Each structure stands twice: as structure tokens, then as C-alpha cells.
């Protein structure tokens, strides 16, 4: 085997090792702004979003863009190409990118304060909830009480259960049950009633619409805060690990009627660790 071929094999092997290592670890990036720096960790468990984000950083896609949508107690959003060199007062939107990737929802990751996530177009034009990969947002949110979280669960789950009950306990089934009850046919009544209850319970408990906060979510939302109603609707693919004070400073900026800060917050992104 000649030296050139050996070098090619060694290079290929090193590339495979480095690629495997990068896929097995979380990446670290830095957002430099004129208001301070924010350090983020990108999750290895959302590989498509992470890889795309790293590629955009390498291509300097975000450099010079703005945090153009800032809502205190909600999110700070930026990265749109429309925001680069945008004159004061101009309304900024999604830019010119049509690139989307499939969602990577992971129950471990949710919209606690500092969560990094991908925006997307509304459900009516985006039924699969695919992410817009050309920009991003960071959750700011607020602190919730446990009672508020319980109320949020009830507001979702009670109507959901009512819809499921209506689906299985139809008028015809009610009539059958009423007839069996009048005729005192206990065993037949119990058998049909049991089947109905089991069907309702199975669909309700397995529904992806059901809202039930995990202990980790409750702890985060009642301590550091966040934006719980965004969970399972937008892909969270990283989190702030330092620079929460900068997140607060940006979130507290005064904005116009389009939520754009009067003071431009320009960004530049760097990869600190793949």
C-alpha cells in the first residue's frame, strides 16, 4: 500500500472518529451581541436541528442579523435574513428561506427559561409542525405557581375527555344501557359499560393532546419560569448555560407595535465546541 493511500485511510478514519464523537456530545456555541454574550448548549438528542444550526453558523448565516421580535415574559427571536441592515421601524418577518426540517420533539426538553427552539409556520399551513431552520428563539417566560399549571392541564384535559366520552358513549349506546338497566339485565349492562369505559380510558391516556406536566417541568416552571404552552408544538434543541442576565436585558428592551426593539441588538455566532 503506497503512502498516499495510507494517508487517505488515516484521514477517513479520523473523520469518522471525530464525526462519531461530535454526534455523541452536546455542542457549545456563543452568541455575541452589543448587549453582552449568551452561551448555548445544543442537544445531541436533536441531531437534525443541531447539525443545521452548526452549519448555518459556519456559513455566517446569523452574523449581523437582529433579535427582531422581543416580548418580555415570552421569547426573544432572531436570525431572520430580513433583519440584516433593516432600517429603523421596518417590520421584519421570516426572511427569504424556505428551508424546513421535521420536528424533533423530545419529552426531556421543554420551554423553561433559556430554552433554545425553532419557530415555524402556523398549523393551518404546516400540519406536520416542521421547523423553520433559518432563525431561532430563546424562551424568556415567567414563573408559574403549581395551581396555575394544574389549571392549564384542566383547561386542556377536561374538553379532551368530554370529546372522547361523546365519541364512545353515543345516544344509541345510552339508549341500550338505559334499556338494560330498566330490564335489570345487570351482567349485560356491566359488560357494555366496561367496554365503553375501557375505550374512553385508553384513548384519553394515549392521546398526544393530553397535557400532563412532568416533575421536571413543574420544578422549572415554578422556579426559573418559562413558556409552558409552547411545549410539544415547537422543537426545543438547546438551552442557555450562561448569560441569563443578557437574556433579561434584551427581553426588557422597549419595543414598537411589531415587537421590534427600538435599540437594535445585533448578533454574531461562534462555535466553541462541536
Buried (B, 14 or more C-beta within 10 A) or exposed (E): EEEEEEEEEEEEEEEEEEEEEBEEEBBBBBBBBEBBBBBBBBBBEBBBBBBBBBEBBEEEBBBEBBBBBBBBEBBBBBBBBBBBEBEEEEEBEBBEBEEBBEBBBEEEBBBBBBBBBBBBEEEEEBEEBBBBBBBBBBBBBBBBEEEBBEEBBEEBBEEBBEEBBEEBBEEEBEEBBEEBEEEEEEEBBEEBBEEBEEBBEEBBEEBEEBBEBEEEBBEBBBEBBBBBEBBBEBBBBBBBEEBBEBBEBBBEBEBEEEBBBEEBBBBBBEBEEB
